[in-house]
Amino acid sequence: MSTINPERYTRQTGLPEIGPEGQCRLHAAHILVVGAGGLGAPVCLYLTGAGVGHLGIVDDDTVGISNLHRQVLYTEAEVGMPKAEQAARRLHALNSDTEVTAYTCRLTADNAADIINAYDLVIDCCDNYETRYLLSDITAATGKPYIYGAVRGFEGQVSVFNVGPSPVKYRDLYPSQPPSPTDKSIVGMTAGVVGCMMAHEAMKLICGYGPTLAGRLWTIDLRTMQSLTLSL
């Protein structure tokens, strides 16, 4: 891993909540992002920009033309190419301080524990409940922080699980799997706003400032800009 270039991060290390010590923590962090789509794109871009030392990206899908209005990591020239690999290439170009490992596979009960165990925390940017419940169960069993986000239309929500003296799990919020939505319509900005919130929750956990959304659920409706934070 490369050494830190202090000049690169001077605008954030000037904040007392981060400082040089926080930047060192970011540089030492290993974060797994599951899903390199609408949420994963801003999460990966901003954590790479912030100087996270190692990102793992799990996605078995390819870039599609209907993705591009919200998956801002990719270009038209990359349609049909593996998302995880193209994301890793783009992120390396953004910040060579960040090592990126691309997993061009789907998380399953057979591989999830081995992949997750190599990381400090997990950010759930996936788009299916099977993967989400698998992530919930493995991170809860291992005590790894799990940052959750979900979007639809103009609405989104974010929470942090498995953190604190009385940690809340994803299954506490949604004990049983709800039906998969049939309408997947969304404006790209919903994913951008929610993804940035998820990336910042990761930054707070790593640098140690807060409070985080552990034990709370943050929601937003971009049509009205109404935002609520609920205790879980």
N, C-alpha and C positions, 0 to 999 in steps of 0.2 A: 504494500500500500504506500502511496506517495505521502510526503510530508505536507503539512498545512502551509498554504500560502497566505500569510496574515492579511495582505492587502486585499485579496479577493473577498474576504468576509468582514471587512472593517465596518460596513454599514449595519451588520447585525451584532457583531461583538461589542459595538459601542453601547448596546443596551445592557443595563446591569443584570437583567434576567438571564442573559446568555454569556457575554464576556468571553475571554479567552478559554476559561475552563469549560464553559458550555460548548464552545467550538471543538475542543478536544474530545468531549463526550460524543458529539455528533460524528466526528471523524472515526471514533472507535465503534460506532453503532453498526449492528447488522439488522436490517429490517427486511421482512418478507412482505411483498405486495402480491396479493392473489387476485388476478384479473388486471389486464392491461387495456381496459376499455375506457368508457366515459369517465369513471371515477379514478381508475388507475392512471390515466394520462396526467391530470393535474397533480395527483399525489406524487408520482414519480418525478415529474418536472420540478416541483418545488422542493422536494427532499434532496434531489440531486443538486439543485441550485444552492441549497442551504449547506451542502458539504457533508451529507451523510456518507460514511466511509464505504459501506457495502450494502447494495440493494439486491435482493433476489426477486425476480419477476416470474410468476407462474401464469401461463396462458397457453392453451392448446389451439387457439383459434387463429384465423388469418384476417388480415385487414380487408374490410368490405367497403364498397363505395358509400353505403348508407351509414357507415360509422363516422365519416369524416367531419360531419357537422358538430360532433362533440368529442371525438377522440383525436385531440389536437397534437398528439405525438407523431402522427403519420401524414403521408402525402399521397396524392393520386398515383404516383409512380410505384407505391408500395402495395397497392391493392393486390390481394392474393398471396402476399408474403406473410410468414409467421409473425404475429404481433410481438411476442416476447423477444425474438431476435432483433426485429426492427427497433423496438423500444430500447434495447440495450445499446444498439449502434447510435441512436439519436442521443441518448443520455451520456454516453462516453464523449460525444462531440461537444456536449454542453459543459461537462466538467470531468476532466481527466483525473481529478482527485477521488472520484467515486468509482469503485469497482462494481460491476453489474454482472450478475449471473442470471442467464435466461434458462427457464425450465419450459420447454415446449411440450408440456404434457398437462393432463388434467389431474388434479389432486384426487386420490382415491384412498380407501382404507389401507391399501398396501404400501403406498409411498408417502403419505402425508406426514406421518410422525418423523420419518427420517429427514424430510426436507425441513419441517418446522423446527426441529431440534437444533439446527445450525444457526438460528436467528434469535435475537433478543425480544422482538415483538412482531406481531402479525397485523397487517392492515387488510381488511376484507373489502375488496372492490369487485367481488364476483357478482354474477347475475343469475345464480340459480340456488335454490334452497338446499339441494343435496350437498353441495360444497360448503355452504354456509353452516349447516348443522355439523358437518364433519369438522370444520375449523373450530366451531364452538366447543365440541366435545374434547378435541385434542388439546386445545389451549387451556381449557378449564382443568384438565387432568394434570397438565404440566405447570400450571400457574403462570403461563406467559401472557402478558398484556395483549389484548385483542381489540383493535379499533374497528368499529363497524360503521358502515354507511350504506344508505339505500336511497334511490331516487326514482321518481316517476312523474312525468309531465312537468309541472312547475314546483313540485314538492320534494323535500328531502329530509333525511334525519341522520343523526350521528350519535354514537355513544361509545363508551370505553368499558370493556368488561375485564374481569379477573384482576382488578387493581383495588387496593385498599384493605382495611382491616376486616370488612364484611363484603367481600367481592361479589358483584352481581354477574351472572352469566347470561349469554344470549338466550339460553333456554328459559331463563327466568322471565324475560320479556316476551318471548314467543315459545311457550312450552311445546306446541305441536305445529307441524309444518302447515302453513296456510296454502291455499290453492295458488298456483302460478298465475300471474296476471296475463290476460290475453291481449291487452292493449299496451304496447311498449312505446307509445309516443312520448317524446320528451324534447324540450329545448336544450341545446348544448350548455347554456349558462347554468342550468340547474346542476349538472354534473360538475361544472367548474367551481361553483360556490361550495358545494358539499365536499368535493374532493380537497379543496383548500382547507376547509375546516378539519378534515381528517388528517391532513399532513401537519397541521399546526398542533393537533392533539399529540401526534407522535413527537413533535419537537418539544412540547412541554414535558412529556414523560421522560425524554432523554436528558434534557437540560435541567429538569427538576424545578420548574416554576409552574404556577397553576392558579386556581384549582383546575383540574381536568374535568372531563365529562364522565368520570367514573361514578357509577350509581345514578347517572342522570341521562335523560334523552333530550337532545336538542332537535327541534324541528323548524322548518322554514317553508313558507309559501311565497314564491317569487312574484306571484300575481299581486299580492297585497303587501308583501314585505313583512308580514306578521311572523314573528319568531317567538317560540316558546321553549322553555327548558323545564322538563318535568322530572321530579324525583322518582326513582324506580324502587 
